[in-house]
Amino acid sequence: MRVRDVMTTDVLAADAEDSVRAAVGRMLDEGTGSVVVEKDGNPAGILTKVDVLDAGHEYDRPLSEIPVYAAASHPLITVEPSATVRAASARMFDYGVHHLPVADGLDLVGVVTATDLLEAQDDLLAEARGADERREEWEE
């Protein structure tokens, strides 16, 4: 199974100079846990719920006074849509992230989350069982 099969294609973006409060409002309105931060029109980081908590604690200022880029995780760690789900989950584990933007070259085409991977678990298990069955047929 590939990342393109499980990713969300609706990517929420915010300008680097927007306030964290404004970004959080958009995240709540859209029911998403992250927003990609754009600097000069290019993806430059990602703001997640955890980043918001860290920023609120670290800066000890209202979220309306903290720029998104200051609170966001950067540099942006990405994965390609053609990558396997296993490769994406390994990348997420290696970097300790739960939201992984999906980039096709320089174009941001989606986001894959830990929740997306969990929701795909049954399909992944079925795919693995099918591969095992085909392997047994080849060995006969």
C-alpha positions as CSV (number, residue, x, y, z in Angstrom):
1,M,0.0,0.0,0.0
2,R,1.3,3.5,-0.9
3,V,1.1,6.8,0.9
4,R,-1.2,8.1,-1.8
5,D,-3.8,5.5,-0.8
6,V,-4.1,6.7,2.8
7,M,-3.1,10.4,2.8
8,T,-5.5,13.3,3.2
9,T,-5.4,15.6,0.2
10,D,-7.0,18.6,1.9
11,V,-3.9,20.4,3.2
12,L,-4.5,23.4,5.5
13,A,-1.8,26.1,5.1
14,A,-1.0,29.2,7.0
15,D,1.5,32.1,6.3
16,A,4.6,32.1,8.6
17,E,3.6,35.5,9.9
18,D,0.0,34.5,10.9
19,S,-0.6,34.2,14.6
20,V,-0.8,30.8,16.3
21,R,-4.2,31.7,17.5
22,A,-5.4,32.3,13.9
23,A,-3.9,29.0,12.8
24,V,-5.5,27.1,15.8
25,G,-8.9,28.7,14.9
26,R,-8.6,27.3,11.3
27,M,-7.5,23.9,12.6
28,L,-10.5,23.8,14.8
29,D,-12.9,24.9,12.1
30,E,-11.5,22.3,9.7
31,G,-11.2,19.5,12.3
32,T,-7.6,18.9,11.6
33,G,-4.5,18.5,13.8
34,S,-2.0,20.4,11.8
35,V,-1.4,23.2,9.4
36,V,1.5,23.5,7.0
37,V,3.4,26.8,7.4
38,E,4.4,28.6,4.2
39,K,7.2,31.1,4.0
40,D,7.5,33.1,0.8
41,G,4.9,30.8,-0.7
42,N,6.8,27.6,0.0
43,P,6.1,25.0,2.6
44,A,8.6,25.6,5.4
45,G,7.3,23.9,8.5
46,I,4.2,22.3,10.2
47,L,2.3,23.4,13.2
48,T,0.6,20.6,15.2
49,K,-1.4,20.5,18.4
50,V,1.8,19.6,20.3
51,D,3.6,22.5,18.8
52,V,0.8,24.8,20.1
53,L,1.1,23.4,23.6
54,D,4.9,23.8,23.5
55,A,4.6,27.4,22.2
56,G,2.1,28.4,24.9
57,H,4.4,27.0,27.6
58,E,7.7,28.3,26.2
59,Y,6.7,31.8,25.2
60,D,4.3,32.5,28.1
61,R,2.4,34.9,25.8
62,P,-1.1,34.9,24.3
63,L,-1.2,32.7,21.2
64,S,-2.3,35.8,19.3
65,E,1.2,37.3,19.8
66,I,3.2,34.3,18.6
67,P,3.9,33.9,14.9
68,V,3.1,30.5,13.5
69,Y,6.7,30.0,12.2
70,A,8.1,30.6,15.7
71,A,6.0,27.8,17.0
72,A,6.1,25.4,14.1
73,S,8.3,22.4,13.6
74,H,10.9,22.9,10.9
75,P,12.6,22.0,8.7
76,L,9.7,20.3,7.1
77,I,10.1,16.5,7.0
78,T,8.1,15.0,4.0
79,V,7.4,11.7,2.2
80,E,6.6,11.0,-1.4
81,P,3.1,9.8,-2.4
82,S,4.7,6.8,-4.1
83,A,6.4,5.7,-0.9
84,T,5.1,2.6,1.0
85,V,3.0,3.1,4.1
86,R,5.7,1.1,5.9
87,A,8.4,3.6,4.8
88,A,6.2,6.5,5.9
89,S,5.5,5.0,9.3
90,A,9.3,4.4,9.7
91,R,10.0,8.0,8.8
92,M,7.4,9.2,11.3
93,F,8.9,7.0,14.0
94,D,12.5,8.0,13.2
95,Y,11.6,11.7,13.5
96,G,9.1,11.4,16.3
97,V,6.2,13.0,14.3
98,H,2.6,12.2,13.9
99,H,1.9,14.4,10.9
100,L,3.9,13.9,7.7
101,P,3.4,16.2,4.7
102,V,3.4,14.5,1.4
103,A,5.4,16.2,-1.4
104,D,5.5,15.3,-5.1
105,G,8.7,17.1,-6.1
106,L,8.2,20.6,-4.8
107,D,4.4,20.4,-4.7
108,L,2.7,19.6,-1.4
109,V,-0.1,17.1,-2.3
110,G,-1.3,15.9,1.1
111,V,-0.6,14.9,4.7
112,V,-0.4,11.4,6.2
113,T,-1.0,11.1,9.9
114,A,-0.6,8.4,12.5
115,T,-4.4,8.2,12.5
116,D,-4.5,7.6,8.7
117,L,-2.0,4.7,9.3
118,L,-4.2,3.2,12.0
119,E,-7.3,3.5,9.8
120,A,-5.5,1.6,7.0
121,Q,-4.3,-1.2,9.3
122,D,-7.1,-3.7,8.3
123,D,-6.3,-3.1,4.6
124,L,-2.6,-3.5,5.3
125,L,-3.2,-6.8,7.0
126,A,-5.4,-8.0,4.2
127,E,-2.6,-7.0,1.7
128,A,0.0,-8.9,3.7
129,R,-2.2,-12.0,3.9
130,G,-2.7,-11.9,0.1
131,A,1.0,-11.6,-0.4
132,D,1.6,-14.7,1.8
133,E,-1.0,-16.7,-0.1
134,R,0.6,-15.8,-3.5
135,R,4.0,-16.7,-2.1
136,E,2.7,-20.1,-1.1
137,E,1.3,-20.6,-4.6
138,W,4.7,-19.7,-6.2
139,E,6.5,-22.1,-3.9
140,E,4.3,-25.1,-5.0
